[in-house]
Amino acid sequence: MKGHSLTLAAAALAVMFLLATAASFAHPASDITATYTPEGKKLVISVKHPVTNVTNHYISEITVTLDNKVIAKKTFTTQSSKASQDITFVVAENLYDKTVVVEAKCCVKGVYKKSFEFKKPEVQTTDPGATPQATPAATKAPAATKAPPGLPTTTNRIPASPKAKATPYPTATKKT
């Protein structure tokens, strides 16, 4: 009987050790990235959460809030990859110049939150009174082509007129 209780005690310790070890490997997300594109009002979220088994340890929920109101939420039963949980939300609100909070919950342990503010890109304006200036491109007329016997040779030039100066056909120039 004494041997049986020692075996039972050893088994109980082994189970407690395994549970403690499993819990020590559980972790919340380590980072969240988010991008917003106004075309289609898409909010693309990637939650960094490296795991070895995407069906046992995964991001179980992603919640997006704006002004303390939930604007998007999704629950999961597995993770999209061993590195991260990724999702694209289509949101009704314009998110420019507003603070958005993204929260990711791990199914085993922990919650990770991160705030984002999406700045509207600045549009460069030009002076309406300014005259656009064209930069002349260096062009070279193509070489004369050799025609088959009996046909005249052409130089690929625009003929001169009394109103305009004759110029060669433009050629492609390399932009630097």
BELKAHU-V553827 format. One record per helix or strand. SS is the DSSP state (2 for helix, 1 for strand). FROM is the first residue (numbers start at 1). TO is the last residue. If there is no record, write none. Layout:
ss->SS from->FROM to->TO
ss->SS from->FROM to->TO
This chain:
ss->2 from->2 to->25
ss->1 from->31 to->37
ss->1 from->42 to->48
ss->1 from->59 to->66
ss->1 from->69 to->75
ss->1 from->84 to->90
ss->1 from->96 to->96
ss->1 from->99 to->106
ss->1 from->111 to->118
ss->1 from->157 to->157
ss->1 from->168 to->168
